[in-house]
């Protein structure tokens, strides 16, 4: 098959996307050269590689906010990722930006997240020299941990968007900046939904002045935030001042009443201690890790390898590993 289909897609990008969009043909390319796909553009291939990788599948068993909830309707890291991708694609399409690039960044942005959400991230940041952040780990996942050390060989723009999706340097592309905003829109609103389900707060607990601007339900709030972004963005991603102010105040409200709420966070200390114990054990016994991580320990040190191994675990696998190592087994006569 020749490259006719891919070339038509590239031409369609030239004809239809905004002057602010990142055209795939202008990508800075991959870390390693490879032959182009005859059907998919480079950004489409990146999206597909992320979607099919092992780290993406493990997100279904990683905590978002509520640790080990019994109710399957609470968000996981995977459902969060899908909600981010949906919001980001809506904004990108409406602004005539590159939807394929946006979706690839959104699907890959949390691949390096730890078991038990930010509790696991805090634990590894304490014990790993130099600290630990999930966004740096997400880049490490796609650059070298997937495919038995080969990585996914993604384009620069996807890698940049993954690295810059939360704090610090802004992404080079508007598509990457959309994902950063969409991440915040998604998690604040679905965390309100989960907190309401868990009896932590009700819609009426949200200050009235915030609701008067953003709306009185999850649907209304998300719609307000998306529409304000679409209507006010040109060469930079922005909302109307009153909407941004209300959104910032909602974010502060959530930190005070949900993200530090004992009902939501009562088990986080246990999770942090468990992650630290696993880190200490595997740092001292790197040969007890799977061969892939043991090989990393020989090249980059046991602590780096232990961090890679533990951060990649799902919630249930980390619990199983901890129990096997530290909880006495029942004696069977």
NORHU-V37277 format. One record per helix or strand of 2 or more residues. SS is the DSSP state (a for helix, b for strand). FROM is the first residue (numbers start at 1). TO is the last residue. If there is no record, write none. Layout:
BEGIN
ss:SS from:FROM to:TO
ss:SS from:FROM to:TO
END
This chain:
BEGIN
ss:a from:4 to:16
ss:a from:24 to:26
ss:a from:42 to:51
ss:a from:54 to:61
ss:a from:77 to:94
ss:a from:99 to:108
ss:a from:117 to:127
ss:a from:134 to:145
ss:a from:156 to:163
ss:a from:174 to:197
ss:a from:203 to:205
ss:a from:208 to:214
ss:a from:218 to:232
ss:a from:241 to:259
ss:a from:262 to:265
ss:a from:268 to:284
ss:a from:286 to:288
ss:a from:291 to:300
ss:a from:302 to:311
ss:a from:315 to:326
END
